Amino acid sequence: MTRLPPLRALQAFEAIGRLGSVTGAAEELGVTAGAISQQIRRLEGLLGIGLVERSGKGVGLTAFGATYHARIRAGFDALRTAEDTLQRARRDAAIVISCLPSIAIKWLGPRLIDWQAGHPQANIRLAGAEAEPRLDGDQVDFRISYGRAARAFEQHVELFTDWVVPVCAPAFAARRAIATPKDLLHLPLLRIEWGEGHSPPPGWKDWAGAVGVPFDQPRGEMAFSLSSAAIDAAINGRGCVLAQLSMIADDLEAGRLVIPFDRRLSLPEPYFLAWNRRALEKPFAEDLKRWLLGLAKHQGERSAGAICV
């Protein structure tokens, strides 16, 4: 023979030999008993030999049929094992999310824990990284980053544009007379400096201009490369910081931070979500993507609030 017999015929023969019943084979394969009998006759015609014979109320295999079936069944068992292995690997594969460190710590991380609690069978890995990954080579499924870095990814969508607002610890504010924005600008100010790859966030000079107050560059200023570190310093009473509303929502709700003056400034660029197309084949990946988009929409609305500049 130059060609293998049709797969349907082999399936019918394998099922009959394993189950000892035409009816059972038909039920397993989702066809009629007549269709099973037709496939067996076709296979026997192609091979030129009898494979199945009636045995009481059921069917049995001829001597040649038993020999042939042993090999055929081994092949189908291997196929079933391969499918089980693939499904297990797919089920157990973790969804890897890479995002900027401060976003991971202050925004996504706490909310992702809640999402995973509602999807207890989902395996999630959250990695904070400044460097942009290669989604086709770094075993990363989703990337949340900022601004122009989106151009490096084939599949991406805008998430939200965040806003900054001045915040400090309640005890810090209580020890000082902060009646006007000018009073605030004379207090210890914490500054955030992003890397050269990102458009910088609004600084204290920008905020002073927005509220119409002259700004003299303070001495002894403390600068941080991570927004999360600057926010933690403010929580510990070290000064005031212009913090992103996405990153301080939990601290505001818990009373660890307060907003002396709710004058917000928009970041110059939005955050975005990028993904590996093949990642969406993983269990829960589509659900996770939809959830991320909904979370971002809510955050964008909340950050903009009622005051826009």
Buried (B, 14 or more C-beta within 10 A) or exposed (E): EEEEBEEBBBBBBBBBBBBBBBEBBBBBBEBEBEBBBBBBEBBBEBBEEEBBEEEEEEBBBBEEBEEBBEEBBEEBEEEEEEEEEEEEEEEEBEBBBBBBBBBBBBBBBEBBEEBBEEBEEBBBEBBBBBEBBEBEEBBBBBBBBBBEBBEBBEBBBBBBBBBBBBBBBEEBBEEBEBEEBBBBBEBBBBBBBBEEEBEEBBBBEBBBEBBEBEBEEBEEEBEBEBBBBBBBBBBEBBBBBBBBBBBBBEBBEEEBBBBBBEBBBBBEBBBBBBBBEEBBEBBBBEBBBEBBBEBBEEBBEBBBEEEEE
